[in-house]
Amino acid sequence: MMLLLSWIPFVSPMNWLQSLWYITLIPLAIGIAMIYKAIRVTHLRTYWTQVAMLSSQIVLTIVLLAIALILFVRFIIPAA
C-alpha cells in the first residue's frame, strides 16, 4: 500500500501496464470522437453514428500504422 502512495509517474513508471497499452486505445478513441463530434455535428440525430464512425476510423488508423511500423522495423531497416 505504501508503494502505491509514493509512486511518481515519470520517475518510476508502472512497467506491468506497458504491455497492455492497447486496451486504452478504444476508450481513448471513443472519448476523442465524442468530444470532437459534440462540437462539429449539426443535428443530434446523427451524433452517435458519427461518433461510432470516427472512433472506428481512429482505431483502424492506429492499428494500420502499428502494422506498417512493425513491417518497417522488421524488414526495411535491417536491409539498409
Helices and strands as residue ranges (DSSP letters): H 2-5, H 15-18, G 21-24, H 25-40, G 44-46, H 47-71, I 72-76, H 77-79
